[in-house]
Amino acid sequence: MKFVFSHLHRKQRILQAALILTLLLGNALSAFAHETVHIVRPGETLSQIAEAYGTTVEVLRSLNNLGDVDFVWYGQRLIVESDETSPLRESSVVQSIAYYRVQPGDTLSGIANAYGIGLAHLVELNRISPAGRLYAGQTLAVPAREVAPSGPVITADLPVHIVQAGEHIGTIAERYGTSVNALVRVNGLDNPSLIIPGQRLRIASAQTAAPTQTSLYHEHTTFPTTNEKWIDVDLSEQRVVAYEGTTEVNAFIISSGLPGTPTVTGSFRIWAKVPIQDMSGGNRAAGNYYYLEDVPWVQYFYEDYAFHGTTWHANFGRPASRGCINMSPADAEWLFRWAGPDAPGAGWLFSDGSNPGTLVVVHE
């Protein structure tokens, strides 16, 4: 009987523990269900995100265990506090577009800093090279803000329309004698069908909203191949372009090697890839040793030179690496899945005759 009692006692304790665990998990899941997650966009800062969601930097730091920093990176998932309309409010504030007229002495980096965005965001917004020269009077698209920054000021003031109940983008465009495309571009609308009452829309004519200049990126007149995938790495533009033959299919702003640790140039093929790995290098005695855990979406194209995702900085558009091609995690994942050798599963994959690596051309 003693055995039976002991057995039943243990069984009772197990059931009690299971009940407590269920209650704890239920509370945790309930709390998680009410959390709102924001995916950081290029150029956003913690203070901008806090303002967009009607919260504070201190709350975001606490929710995400960020410590005493105001640094986030493109693709990062942040827990935020918001009501049901906060995501739409965020879209209308953060993504709307204004125009800045370049002044003598301006630089791309200075303008990007003044508007609280990254250099990569600014050059992609205007389709220009980060190495390009500015000239006084040139017009650049910049994120519109409710309050002008302390540096450059927005010189292209546009009238604002407050969306009323029952209005849609087409009726607003007709009312102001403009086009839907013009309103979409100047306000940076991802989905023009989702405008809501109370939303602020900047009104621009089709001429004002049109791009102010053609792309200044390098355009190929000759191609290393016309019948396979290949990757163009332009170090002067800090840009990677994925091609299928002569057709551009995607492009990314990157960070290549610093002057002391430059990225190798030439024609190569991706010879190995792995979804995630730890990286280390340098020398402790020289004071340049580093150890990085869980570097994502790694593709080696020459010896230990690789494309890979970067979570320790978001300063894309200027050299910042020890020779590798730094990319945002989202961009690196796209390139990893698109480029050969094809990756059927997790773990290391090496190219061979039946599963070749994609051609990589690196140049100044």
N, C-alpha and C positions, 0 to 999 in steps of 0.2 A: 504493500500500500504506500510505503514511503516513496518508492520509485514512481508510482502513478501520481501521487501528489506533487512530487518534484517536477514531473513531466508537464502536468497541467499548469503548475505555477509558471514554468518557463514559457509555456504556450500563451498564458494570459499576459505575461510581460511583453512578449513579442507583439501580440495584438495591440496592446496599449502603445508600444513604441510606433507601430505602423500607423495608428490613429493620429498620434502627435505629428509624425512626419507628414501625413496627408494634410493635416490642418496647416502646417507650416508651408508646405508647397502650395496649397490653395491660396494662402495669403500672399505668397511671393508672386504667383501667377496673376492674382488679382491686381497687385501693384504694378506688375509689368504691363498688364493689359491697358492701364491708364497712362502709360508713358508715351510721349511723342518723340520720335527719333528724327533728327535733321541730318541730312547728308551734306557735308560741307562742299560748297561750290568754289570754283577757282577764284582766288582773290578775296574771299570772305575772311573777316577777322572775328574773334570771339565777341568783341564789343558790338559789331554790326549784327551778329546773330542774336545776341541778347536783346538789342533794341527792336529787332524785327519781331521777336516773340513776346515782347512786353515783359521781359524779365531782366535780370542783372548778370553781369560777368561773374560775380561772386556765387550766385546760384548755379550757373553752368559749371564753374570750377568744382563746386561741391558735388554736383550730380555725377560728374564724369571723372572725379579724382585727378584733376589737372594740375593741382598745385598753384603756385603764384606765377602763372604765365598768361599771356594773351596771344598764344600761338596755336593755330590749328592748321591742318593740311587738307588739301583737296581729296575728297572721298571719305574723310573721317566721319564716323557715326557719333553724333552727340545726342544725349538725352536732354530734352528741353521741356519747359513748362509752357503750355499755351492753351487758349480756348479753341473752339472749332474753326474760327476764321483766321487764326494766326498764320497758317501756311500760305493762305491767299494774300494776306497783308504783307507777308515777307516777300512774296513774288513781285507784288506791285512796287515795293520800296527798293529792294535790292537789285532787281533785274532791269528797271527802266533805264532808258538811254538818254543822255544829253550830249551836247557838243562843246568842245573846248578849242579856242583859237590859240595856237602856239605863239608864245611870246619870245623875244630875243633871249637867248641863254637857256631856254628850256631844254630838258633832256627827257627821254622816255622814262627813265627810272624816277626822276623827280616828279613827273606828272602822275605816274602810277602810285608813288608814295603819297602824294597829296590827296588822291582819291581813295586811298586805302585798299588798293588792289595790287596784285602781283604783276610784274613785268610781262609774264606769259599771258595773263588775261588781257592786258592792254594791247599787245601786239596781235593776238588772235582776233580781238574785237575789231581791229582795223586792218587786218590782213597785211601787216607790214613786217619787215625784218627787225629784230631787236638790235641789229648792227647798223640799221639805216640811219641817215642823218635827217634831222628835222629842220624846217625852215620857218621863219616868222610868217604868220598868217595862215599856216597850214591848219586844217580843221581835223580834230580827232574825236571819235566817239568815246565817251566815258560814261561810267555809271552815274545816273542822276541821283541826287541826294536832296533830302528835305532841307538841309542846311549846307551851304557851300563850304568846302574845305578851307583851311587856313592858308593854303598855298594858292595855286591857280584858281580862278573863278570861272563859273559857267557863263559863257558869253552869248550863247544862243538860247535866250529865254523863250519858252513856248507857253501858250495859254493852256490852262488846265480845265478839264471837264470832270465833274463829279458824277459818277454813274448813278442813274435813278432806277427805281424798280421798273421792270418791264423793258428796259433798254437792252439792246444787243449791239455788238461791234459794227454791224452793217448800218443800223439807223444812226449811230453816232457819226460814222464816217460821212453819211449822206448829209446830215445836219450841218457839218462844218465844211462841206465841199472838198473832202479829201478821199483817200482810198483806205480800204481795210488793211492792205499791205503796209501803208505808211504808218498807221496806228500800231500795227503789230511790231514793226521794226523799232520805232522810236520809244515804245514802252517795253520792249523785250518780252512780249507775251509768248509763253510756251504754248498756251492753248487759248485762243481768243474767245472760245465759247464759254470760258469759265470766269468772265468778268462778273463782279458782284456789286450790288448797290453800295454806294459809299466809296468805291474804289476811285482813285485819282488817275486819270489818263491825260497824258500830254498830247496836245493836238498839233500835228505838223502836216504841211502840205506834202504831196508826193515828191516834190523837188527837194524839200528840206530833209526828208527822211532817206533819200537815196544815198548810197555810198558816196563819199566825197572824193575817193580816189580808187584807182585800180590796184590790184594786188602788187606789192613790190617784192614778193618772194621770187626766188630764182625759178625759172621755168626751163625744163630740159628741152633741148632740140635734138639731142641724140640719147639713146637708151642702151644700157648694157645688155638688155634682153627684151624681147618683144612677146615671148610666149610663156613666161613663168612669173611667179611672185618674186619681188625683190624689195629691199629696204634701202632707202636713200637717207644717209645721215649727213646733214649739212652743218658743219661745225661753226661756220660764220653766222648762220642764222639760228643756231641752237634749235634745230628742228629735224624731226624724223618724219619721213613720208613713206607710207606703204603703197607699193604699186603692184598691179597685176598687168604685166606687159607694159603698155604705155599709158595705162589708166590709173590715176591717183584714186585710192579707195579710202585712205584715212591719213591724218597728219597730227603730229603731237609736238608741243614745245618741250624741250628736254634741258638737262644740264650735263655737259660733257666735262672732260678733265680740266683741272686748273693748269696754269702755265708750267708749274713744277712737276705735274703729273699728267701730261697731255694724253688725249685719246689717240690711239694709233690710227693712221689713215691707210687706205688701200681697199682692195676687194677681197672679201672673205665669205665664208658660209657658216651658218650656225652649226656648231659641232656637238653641242650638248645643251640640255635644258633641264630644269627642275622647278617644281612649283614653289618651293620654299627651302631656304637653307640659312645657316649661320655663316657669317663672313668675318674674317680677321686678316690683319696685315700690318705693315709698318714695323717699327722697331722700338722696343721699350727704352733702350738706351738713348735713342735719338729723340724720344718724346713724341713720336708720331704713331704709336701703336693704336690700333682700334679693334674692337670686337662688336659686331652687330648681330643680334639675334633675329631670326625669322624674317630674313630679307625675301620678299615675295617675287614670283614670276621672273626667274633668272634664266637668261639665254646667253650662252657663251658663243662669241663669233670669232675670237682670236685669242688663243692662250687663255689668260684669266680676265680678258676684257669682255664685258657682258652688258646687255640690256637688263635692267631690273627695276622693280618698284622701290620707291624711296619714301619712308615715313618720317625721317629725321629732319627734313627741310621741305619747303614748298617754293623755293626760290628759283623755279624753272624759268629759263630764258637767258641764263648766264652761266658760265662754267662754275662748277662747284664740287666736282668729284675727283677721285684719284685715278681717273682714266676710264671708268665705266660710263655707260649712258644712263643717267638717273632719269626716271620717269615717275609720274604719279602712279599709285597702285592700280587705279582703274585703267589707265592707258597701257601700263605694262601687261596687265592681264589680257587686254584685247590683243596686243601684239603677240603674246605668248600663245594664245589659242589660234591665231591666224597663221603664224609662221610655222615652217617645217624645221626639224622633223615633227611629224604629227605625234601628238601625245595621247595615247589611248587610255592612260590611267595615271595614278600618282607615282611619284618617285622619279629617279633619273632616267633620261632618255638620250641616247646617242644616235647621231646620224649614221647612215650607211648607204650602200648603193640602192637598196630598195626603199629607203625612207630618208631622202636627202635633206640637208639643211637649206634654208632659204638664203639666197644671195644677199650679201650686205655690202654696200658701197659707202665708204666713209671718206669725206673730202672737206677741204676748207671752203 
